[in-house]
Amino acid sequence: TRTLEGHTCYVWAVCLSTNEKNIFSGSFDKTVKMWDVSSGELVRSFEGHSGWVVSVCVTSDGKWMISGSDRTIRKWDIETGECVNELKGHTGEVLSVSSHNSIVCSGSKDKTVRIWDSNAKVTHESTEGHEDEVYWVRF
């Protein structure tokens, strides 16, 4: 058992990298942190969201981390920590993200699911008609 310390507020989301060497944690402190699984050491902090980070995932190729917060989704370069793309379009807080290669799926408090091309900042599809907030999406 290991405790990873570094966030200044609640941790709401956790995911494992595709190579199983890193853990990503999203927090109410508006950051995502990347941890080394073996040592438990903090590798990198991803900053830029203006709200709580409530969902994180890693793309299937292992190159990018996707985070959902406020009304945006951010695509981060895992190696550099740079935010390479910000996806905007939800009118409510993003509650869940999932990805497959460059395609990202998101669920939101605005009662929609959106499918994005994370390279082009384009929404491929938006589904409306949910009666309540969308808390979970998965490819």
N, C-alpha and C positions, 0 to 999 in steps of 0.2 A: 504494500500500500504506500502511495506517495501523495503528498499534498503539494499542489502547484500554487504558489503564492505570488501575487503581483497585481491582480485587479484591485481596484479601490471600491468596488460595489458588487452586487450580485452577479454571478455567472448564470446566463440563461441558455446558452447554446454551446455544444461541444461536438467536434467531429475529429475523426482520425484521418491522416493523410493516406493517399492510396498506397504509398510504400511502407506505411505503418511506422515511420520514423518520427513523425510529429503529431501533436495534438493541437487543435485550434479551439480557442474558447472565446465566445462572444459575451459581452458583459453590459450591464446597465451603466458602466463607466464610459460607454460610447466607443470602446476599443475592441479589437480582436487581438488576442495574443497567440503566438506560436511557440510551442514548448517542445523540447527534445524528450522523446519518450524514455530513452535510456538513462539520462542524467536528471531529468526533471527541470533542467535549466531553461530560462526564458531565452528564446532565440531572437524573436522580433515582436514588435508591437505595431499594429496597423491602426492608424488614426485618421479620422476624416469625417466620420458620421456625426450628425448633429443630434441623434437620438440613441436610445438604447439599442444595442445589437442583440437581436432575438433569434437570429438564424444564421448558421454558417455551413458551408459545404466546400469540398474540394472537387475540382473537375476530374473527370475520369483519366485524363492524361497526366494528372498530378502537377501541372504547371501553374494553375490558378486557384485562388481561394475566392469564393463568392460569399458576400455578407449582405444580410437584409436588416434594414433599420429605417427609422423615420418613414419617409415615403420613397426611399431609394434603395437600389441594389448597387453594390460596388463590386468590381472585378479587380483583384489584386494580383500582382506578380509575386509569387511566393519567394523567389530568389532575392528580389530587391526590396520588397515591401511597398512598391509603388502602386498607387491606384491608377489603373490603366483605362478604366471605363466606369462611368456612372450611368445607370439606367433609371430613367424617370418616366412616370406615367401613372402610377398608382395614386389615388386620391386619399388613401388611408395608409396607416402604418403597415409596412411589409412584415408579415409574421412567419413566413416560411420560404426557403429557397432550396432548389435542387438543380443539379446540372448533369448534362451529358455532353462531353466535348464543349463546343461553344454555345450550345443551347441551354438556356436557363429557364426554369419554371418558377413562378412566384405566386404565393397566396397572400391576401391582404385583408385588412379590416374593412376595405371598401367593397368586400363581398365578391371580388373577382379573382380569377386565375389568369396570369399572363404568361405567354411563351415568348422569349426574347432570343435574338441573335446577339450574344454579348460582344461580338466583334464589331457590329455595325450600329449598336444602340437602337435597334429596331424591334418593335413588338410584332411578332408574327401573328399572334392571335390573342384575343382577350375573351374570356368567357364570363358572361353575366348571367344572373338568374339565381345565384346562391341566395338563400334566405338569411344567411348569417355570415360572420367573418370566416375566412378560410385560414385555418390554423396549421394545415399540414399538406404539403405537396411532395410527391416523390416520383422519379422516373423509374 
